[in-house]
C-alpha cells in the first residue's frame, strides 16, 4: 500500500511532466547554440535535454542565484 510520501511524489511528478510538456518545442526546432548572456556555446547535450534553454549552465546558475528566471 502506498504511503503519503509515495502519493505526494506521484502528484509532483505528474505536475512536473504536465508543465514540461507545455514547454516542449516542436520536433526539429533547435535553439541558438550560443548563450545569450556570455556568448559561449551551449553544449549539444544541454540543448537536447532542454531545447528551450537560452543560456549555458554557468549563466543559468547566476540567473537563478539572482532570481532572474524569466527570459
Biopython code that builds the backbone (N, CA, C, O; Angstrom):
import numpy as np
from Bio.PDB.StructureBuilder import StructureBuilder

atoms = [
    (1, "UNK", "N", (0.847, -1.181, 0.000)),
    (1, "UNK", "CA", (0.000, 0.000, 0.000)),
    (1, "UNK", "C", (0.886, 1.236, 0.000)),
    (1, "UNK", "O", (1.852, 1.321, 0.758)),
    (2, "UNK", "N", (0.555, 2.171, -0.837)),
    (2, "UNK", "CA", (1.353, 3.395, -0.963)),
    (2, "UNK", "C", (1.147, 4.280, 0.263)),
    (2, "UNK", "O", (0.042, 4.406, 0.791)),
    (3, "UNK", "N", (2.243, 4.885, 0.693)),
    (3, "UNK", "CA", (2.123, 5.809, 1.816)),
    (3, "UNK", "C", (1.990, 7.239, 1.293)),
    (3, "UNK", "O", (2.004, 7.464, 0.083)),
    (4, "UNK", "N", (1.862, 8.187, 2.189)),
    (4, "UNK", "CA", (1.649, 9.580, 1.795)),
    (4, "UNK", "C", (2.809, 10.129, 0.969)),
    (4, "UNK", "O", (2.581, 10.889, 0.027)),
    (5, "UNK", "N", (4.048, 9.761, 1.300)),
    (5, "UNK", "CA", (5.202, 10.252, 0.557)),
    (5, "UNK", "C", (5.177, 9.744, -0.887)),
    (5, "UNK", "O", (5.505, 10.489, -1.810)),
    (6, "UNK", "N", (4.791, 8.490, -1.086)),
    (6, "UNK", "CA", (4.686, 7.954, -2.449)),
    (6, "UNK", "C", (3.616, 8.704, -3.238)),
    (6, "UNK", "O", (3.828, 9.069, -4.395)),
    (7, "UNK", "N", (2.476, 8.927, -2.610)),
    (7, "UNK", "CA", (1.393, 9.644, -3.279)),
    (7, "UNK", "C", (1.810, 11.069, -3.617)),
    (7, "UNK", "O", (1.527, 11.554, -4.713)),
    (8, "UNK", "N", (2.472, 11.737, -2.696)),
    (8, "UNK", "CA", (2.928, 13.100, -2.939)),
    (8, "UNK", "C", (3.936, 13.124, -4.081)),
    (8, "UNK", "O", (3.889, 14.010, -4.934)),
    (9, "UNK", "N", (4.840, 12.161, -4.100)),
    (9, "UNK", "CA", (5.821, 12.072, -5.175)),
    (9, "UNK", "C", (5.165, 11.879, -6.528)),
    (9, "UNK", "O", (5.590, 12.466, -7.523)),
    (10, "UNK", "N", (4.129, 11.057, -6.563)),
    (10, "UNK", "CA", (3.404, 10.828, -7.815)),
    (10, "UNK", "C", (2.694, 12.087, -8.293)),
    (10, "UNK", "O", (2.685, 12.376, -9.489)),
    (11, "UNK", "N", (2.108, 12.828, -7.380)),
    (11, "UNK", "CA", (1.416, 14.068, -7.736)),
    (11, "UNK", "C", (2.421, 15.094, -8.267)),
    (11, "UNK", "O", (2.169, 15.750, -9.277)),
    (12, "UNK", "N", (3.551, 15.229, -7.587)),
    (12, "UNK", "CA", (4.584, 16.168, -8.023)),
    (12, "UNK", "C", (5.107, 15.787, -9.405)),
    (12, "UNK", "O", (5.268, 16.647, -10.271)),
    (13, "UNK", "N", (5.371, 14.501, -9.608)),
    (13, "UNK", "CA", (5.866, 14.042, -10.903)),
    (13, "UNK", "C", (4.859, 14.329, -12.010)),
    (13, "UNK", "O", (5.241, 14.748, -13.103)),
    (14, "UNK", "N", (3.582, 14.109, -11.737)),
    (14, "UNK", "CA", (2.541, 14.384, -12.724)),
    (14, "UNK", "C", (2.516, 15.864, -13.094)),
    (14, "UNK", "O", (2.466, 16.206, -14.276)),
    (15, "UNK", "N", (2.552, 16.739, -12.096)),
    (15, "UNK", "CA", (2.514, 18.187, -12.362)),
    (15, "UNK", "C", (3.764, 18.638, -13.105)),
    (15, "UNK", "O", (3.678, 19.485, -13.994)),
    (16, "UNK", "N", (4.913, 18.093, -12.759)),
    (16, "UNK", "CA", (6.154, 18.434, -13.446)),
    (16, "UNK", "C", (6.102, 18.003, -14.904)),
    (16, "UNK", "O", (6.468, 18.774, -15.792)),
    (17, "UNK", "N", (5.658, 16.794, -15.157)),
    (17, "UNK", "CA", (5.550, 16.311, -16.533)),
    (17, "UNK", "C", (4.568, 17.140, -17.348)),
    (17, "UNK", "O", (4.811, 17.410, -18.524)),
    (18, "UNK", "N", (3.476, 17.540, -16.741)),
    (18, "UNK", "CA", (2.497, 18.367, -17.426)),
    (18, "UNK", "C", (3.093, 19.727, -17.782)),
    (18, "UNK", "O", (2.911, 20.218, -18.897)),
    (19, "UNK", "N", (3.805, 20.334, -16.830)),
    (19, "UNK", "CA", (4.427, 21.635, -17.078)),
    (19, "UNK", "C", (5.496, 21.533, -18.160)),
    (19, "UNK", "O", (5.593, 22.411, -19.017)),
    (20, "UNK", "N", (6.290, 20.483, -18.129)),
    (20, "UNK", "CA", (7.335, 20.307, -19.136)),
    (20, "UNK", "C", (6.740, 20.082, -20.522)),
    (20, "UNK", "O", (7.274, 20.573, -21.516)),
    (21, "UNK", "N", (5.650, 19.352, -20.588)),
    (21, "UNK", "CA", (5.011, 19.079, -21.874)),
    (21, "UNK", "C", (4.531, 20.377, -22.522)),
    (21, "UNK", "O", (4.555, 20.502, -23.746)),
    (22, "UNK", "N", (4.102, 21.333, -21.723)),
    (22, "UNK", "CA", (3.645, 22.623, -22.259)),
    (22, "UNK", "C", (4.794, 23.431, -22.849)),
    (22, "UNK", "O", (4.578, 24.277, -23.716)),
    (23, "UNK", "N", (6.016, 23.172, -22.381)),
    (23, "UNK", "CA", (7.156, 23.970, -22.813)),
    (23, "UNK", "C", (8.015, 23.289, -23.880)),
    (23, "UNK", "O", (9.034, 23.844, -24.291)),
    (24, "UNK", "N", (7.634, 22.130, -24.321)),
    (24, "UNK", "CA", (8.422, 21.437, -25.343)),
    (24, "UNK", "C", (8.267, 22.152, -26.687)),
    (24, "UNK", "O", (7.184, 22.618, -27.039)),
    (25, "UNK", "N", (9.361, 22.224, -27.416)),
    (25, "UNK", "CA", (9.332, 22.819, -28.742)),
    (25, "UNK", "C", (8.949, 21.756, -29.759)),
    (25, "UNK", "O", (9.177, 20.568, -29.530)),
    (26, "UNK", "N", (8.372, 22.168, -30.874)),
    (26, "UNK", "CA", (8.043, 21.192, -31.916)),
    (26, "UNK", "C", (9.299, 20.458, -32.394)),
    (26, "UNK", "O", (10.404, 20.994, -32.318)),
    (27, "UNK", "N", (9.123, 19.250, -32.878)),
    (27, "UNK", "CA", (10.242, 18.452, -33.360)),
    (27, "UNK", "C", (10.969, 19.201, -34.466)),
    (27, "UNK", "O", (10.349, 19.787, -35.353)),
    (28, "UNK", "N", (12.303, 19.171, -34.397)),
    (28, "UNK", "CA", (13.109, 19.830, -35.416)),
    (28, "UNK", "C", (13.495, 21.256, -35.069)),
    (28, "UNK", "O", (14.358, 21.833, -35.731)),
    (29, "UNK", "N", (12.882, 21.837, -34.054)),
    (29, "UNK", "CA", (13.214, 23.203, -33.664)),
    (29, "UNK", "C", (14.408, 23.155, -32.728)),
    (29, "UNK", "O", (14.409, 22.416, -31.744)),
    (30, "UNK", "N", (15.411, 23.936, -33.036)),
    (30, "UNK", "CA", (16.589, 23.996, -32.179)),
    (30, "UNK", "C", (16.791, 25.419, -31.701)),
    (30, "UNK", "O", (16.326, 26.373, -32.326)),
    (31, "UNK", "N", (17.479, 25.545, -30.604)),
    (31, "UNK", "CA", (17.759, 26.859, -30.063)),
    (31, "UNK", "C", (19.089, 27.359, -30.593)),
    (31, "UNK", "O", (19.867, 26.596, -31.166)),
    (32, "UNK", "N", (19.342, 28.630, -30.402)),
    (32, "UNK", "CA", (20.622, 29.215, -30.768)),
    (32, "UNK", "C", (21.706, 28.505, -29.967)),
    (32, "UNK", "O", (21.568, 28.341, -28.755)),
    (33, "UNK", "N", (22.779, 28.085, -30.624)),
    (33, "UNK", "CA", (23.811, 27.349, -29.899)),
    (33, "UNK", "C", (24.664, 28.219, -28.978)),
    (33, "UNK", "O", (25.529, 27.707, -28.269)),
    (34, "UNK", "N", (24.424, 29.534, -28.984)),
    (34, "UNK", "CA", (25.212, 30.431, -28.143)),
    (34, "UNK", "C", (24.384, 30.955, -26.976)),
    (34, "UNK", "O", (23.196, 31.242, -27.118)),
    (35, "UNK", "N", (25.034, 31.072, -25.821)),
    (35, "UNK", "CA", (24.407, 31.614, -24.620)),
    (35, "UNK", "C", (24.086, 33.084, -24.853)),
    (35, "UNK", "O", (24.936, 33.831, -25.338)),
    (36, "UNK", "N", (22.874, 33.507, -24.514)),
    (36, "UNK", "CA", (22.502, 34.898, -24.735)),
    (36, "UNK", "C", (23.144, 35.840, -23.715)),
    (36, "UNK", "O", (23.129, 37.055, -23.912)),
    (37, "UNK", "N", (23.702, 35.307, -22.639)),
    (37, "UNK", "CA", (24.362, 36.156, -21.643)),
    (37, "UNK", "C", (25.853, 36.330, -21.906)),
    (37, "UNK", "O", (26.358, 37.451, -21.866)),
    (38, "UNK", "N", (26.568, 35.229, -22.176)),
    (38, "UNK", "CA", (28.031, 35.315, -22.302)),
    (38, "UNK", "C", (28.537, 35.017, -23.704)),
    (38, "UNK", "O", (29.700, 35.290, -24.002)),
    (39, "UNK", "N", (27.699, 34.463, -24.572)),
    (39, "UNK", "CA", (28.106, 34.166, -25.933)),
    (39, "UNK", "C", (28.820, 32.835, -26.110)),
    (39, "UNK", "O", (29.155, 32.462, -27.234)),
    (40, "UNK", "N", (29.058, 32.113, -25.020)),
    (40, "UNK", "CA", (29.709, 30.806, -25.114)),
    (40, "UNK", "C", (28.755, 29.800, -25.750)),
    (40, "UNK", "O", (27.537, 29.968, -25.698)),
    (41, "UNK", "N", (29.318, 28.759, -26.348)),
    (41, "UNK", "CA", (28.486, 27.731, -26.956)),
    (41, "UNK", "C", (27.778, 26.917, -25.879)),
    (41, "UNK", "O", (28.392, 26.490, -24.901)),
    (42, "UNK", "N", (26.487, 26.710, -26.072)),
    (42, "UNK", "CA", (25.714, 25.858, -25.166)),
    (42, "UNK", "C", (25.942, 24.425, -25.635)),
    (42, "UNK", "O", (25.687, 24.117, -26.799)),
    (43, "UNK", "N", (26.419, 23.538, -24.753)),
    (43, "UNK", "CA", (26.694, 22.162, -25.170)),
    (43, "UNK", "C", (25.465, 21.496, -25.792)),
    (43, "UNK", "O", (24.330, 21.723, -25.372)),
    (44, "UNK", "N", (25.725, 20.671, -26.799)),
    (44, "UNK", "CA", (24.637, 19.983, -27.506)),
    (44, "UNK", "C", (23.785, 19.144, -26.562)),
    (44, "UNK", "O", (22.568, 19.064, -26.728)),
    (45, "UNK", "N", (24.416, 18.520, -25.575)),
    (45, "UNK", "CA", (23.656, 17.698, -24.628)),
    (45, "UNK", "C", (22.656, 18.549, -23.854)),
    (45, "UNK", "O", (21.537, 18.106, -23.597)),
    (46, "UNK", "N", (23.048, 19.765, -23.479)),
    (46, "UNK", "CA", (22.129, 20.663, -22.757)),
    (46, "UNK", "C", (20.999, 21.099, -23.676)),
    (46, "UNK", "O", (19.840, 21.131, -23.262)),
    (47, "UNK", "N", (21.327, 21.438, -24.932)),
    (47, "UNK", "CA", (20.288, 21.862, -25.877)),
    (47, "UNK", "C", (19.318, 20.727, -26.165)),
    (47, "UNK", "O", (18.129, 20.961, -26.379)),
    (48, "UNK", "N", (19.826, 19.490, -26.170)),
    (48, "UNK", "CA", (18.943, 18.342, -26.411)),
    (48, "UNK", "C", (18.050, 18.087, -25.203)),
    (48, "UNK", "O", (16.859, 17.818, -25.356)),
    (49, "UNK", "N", (18.619, 18.168, -24.009)),
    (49, "UNK", "CA", (17.854, 17.903, -22.785)),
    (49, "UNK", "C", (16.852, 19.007, -22.489)),
    (49, "UNK", "O", (15.760, 18.743, -21.985)),
    (50, "UNK", "N", (17.222, 20.245, -22.802)),
    (50, "UNK", "CA", (16.361, 21.397, -22.530)),
    (50, "UNK", "C", (16.348, 22.292, -23.765)),
    (50, "UNK", "O", (17.022, 23.323, -23.779)),
    (51, "UNK", "N", (15.594, 21.921, -24.806)),
    (51, "UNK", "CA", (15.645, 22.657, -26.072)),
    (51, "UNK", "C", (15.204, 24.114, -25.974)),
    (51, "UNK", "O", (15.468, 24.890, -26.892)),
    (52, "UNK", "N", (14.554, 24.498, -24.909)),
    (52, "UNK", "CA", (14.109, 25.873, -24.736)),
    (52, "UNK", "C", (15.194, 26.752, -24.113)),
    (52, "UNK", "O", (15.014, 27.965, -24.010)),
    (53, "UNK", "N", (16.304, 26.168, -23.701)),
    (53, "UNK", "CA", (17.324, 26.919, -22.994)),
    (53, "UNK", "C", (17.960, 27.987, -23.867)),
    (53, "UNK", "O", (18.138, 27.797, -25.070)),
    (54, "UNK", "N", (18.297, 29.102, -23.255)),
    (54, "UNK", "CA", (18.949, 30.203, -23.952)),
    (54, "UNK", "C", (20.272, 30.573, -23.293)),
    (54, "UNK", "O", (20.958, 31.496, -23.734)),
    (55, "UNK", "N", (20.626, 29.848, -22.234)),
    (55, "UNK", "CA", (21.854, 30.157, -21.503)),
    (55, "UNK", "C", (22.648, 28.889, -21.222)),
    (55, "UNK", "O", (22.103, 27.786, -21.183)),
    (56, "UNK", "N", (23.956, 29.075, -21.026)),
    (56, "UNK", "CA", (24.796, 27.951, -20.615)),
    (56, "UNK", "C", (24.517, 27.665, -19.136)),
    (56, "UNK", "O", (23.844, 28.445, -18.461)),
    (57, "UNK", "N", (25.028, 26.564, -18.652)),
    (57, "UNK", "CA", (24.776, 26.156, -17.270)),
    (57, "UNK", "C", (25.281, 27.215, -16.289)),
    (57, "UNK", "O", (24.605, 27.550, -15.316)),
    (58, "UNK", "N", (26.473, 27.733, -16.560)),
    (58, "UNK", "CA", (27.067, 28.718, -15.655)),
    (58, "UNK", "C", (26.205, 29.979, -15.557)),
    (58, "UNK", "O", (25.921, 30.454, -14.458)),
    (59, "UNK", "N", (25.791, 30.519, -16.704)),
    (59, "UNK", "CA", (24.966, 31.729, -16.699)),
    (59, "UNK", "C", (23.586, 31.463, -16.108)),
    (59, "UNK", "O", (23.021, 32.329, -15.440)),
    (60, "UNK", "N", (23.035, 30.263, -16.351)),
    (60, "UNK", "CA", (21.740, 29.920, -15.751)),
    (60, "UNK", "C", (21.852, 29.875, -14.240)),
    (60, "UNK", "O", (20.942, 30.312, -13.536)),
    (61, "UNK", "N", (22.960, 29.349, -13.734)),
    (61, "UNK", "CA", (23.180, 29.315, -12.286)),
    (61, "UNK", "C", (23.225, 30.726, -11.714)),
    (61, "UNK", "O", (22.677, 30.990, -10.644)),
    (62, "UNK", "N", (23.882, 31.628, -12.436)),
    (62, "UNK", "CA", (23.945, 33.027, -11.997)),
    (62, "UNK", "C", (22.555, 33.642, -11.996)),
    (62, "UNK", "O", (22.180, 34.333, -11.048)),
    (63, "UNK", "N", (21.785, 33.396, -13.059)),
    (63, "UNK", "CA", (20.412, 33.926, -13.129)),
    (63, "UNK", "C", (19.571, 33.434, -11.955)),
    (63, "UNK", "O", (18.841, 34.203, -11.329)),
    (64, "UNK", "N", (19.687, 32.132, -11.668)),
    (64, "UNK", "CA", (18.895, 31.577, -10.574)),
    (64, "UNK", "C", (19.330, 32.152, -9.237)),
    (64, "UNK", "O", (18.495, 32.391, -8.365)),
    (65, "UNK", "N", (20.620, 32.375, -9.067)),
    (65, "UNK", "CA", (21.121, 32.957, -7.816)),
    (65, "UNK", "C", (20.598, 34.376, -7.638)),
    (65, "UNK", "O", (20.339, 34.814, -6.517)),
    (66, "UNK", "N", (20.445, 35.084, -8.737)),
    (66, "UNK", "CA", (19.939, 36.472, -8.703)),
    (66, "UNK", "C", (18.417, 36.529, -8.725)),
    (66, "UNK", "O", (17.828, 37.587, -8.508)),
    (67, "UNK", "N", (17.780, 35.387, -8.988)),
    (67, "UNK", "CA", (16.316, 35.367, -9.030)),
    (67, "UNK", "C", (15.755, 35.823, -10.359)),
    (67, "UNK", "O", (14.583, 36.195, -10.424)),
    (68, "UNK", "N", (16.561, 35.811, -11.447)),
    (68, "UNK", "CA", (16.117, 36.239, -12.763)),
    (68, "UNK", "C", (15.758, 35.033, -13.608)),
    (68, "UNK", "O", (16.472, 34.735, -14.565)),
    (69, "UNK", "N", (14.707, 34.345, -13.302)),
    (69, "UNK", "CA", (14.335, 33.138, -14.029)),
    (69, "UNK", "C", (13.633, 33.449, -15.335)),
    (69, "UNK", "O", (13.626, 32.616, -16.242)),
    (70, "UNK", "N", (13.053, 34.607, -15.450)),
    (70, "UNK", "CA", (12.257, 34.953, -16.618)),
    (70, "UNK", "C", (13.159, 35.338, -17.777)),
    (70, "UNK", "O", (14.150, 36.044, -17.589)),
    (71, "UNK", "N", (12.815, 34.870, -18.993)),
    (71, "UNK", "CA", (13.614, 35.198, -20.189)),
    (71, "UNK", "C", (13.385, 36.604, -20.615)),
    (71, "UNK", "O", (13.971, 37.054, -21.600)),
]
sb = StructureBuilder()
sb.init_structure("model")
sb.init_model(0)
sb.init_chain("A")
sb.init_seg("    ")
for serial, (resi, resn, name, xyz) in enumerate(atoms, 1):
    if name == "N":
        sb.init_residue(resn, " ", resi, " ")
    sb.init_atom(name, np.array(xyz, "f"), 0.0, 1.0, " ", f" {name:<3s}", serial, name[0])
structure = sb.get_structure()
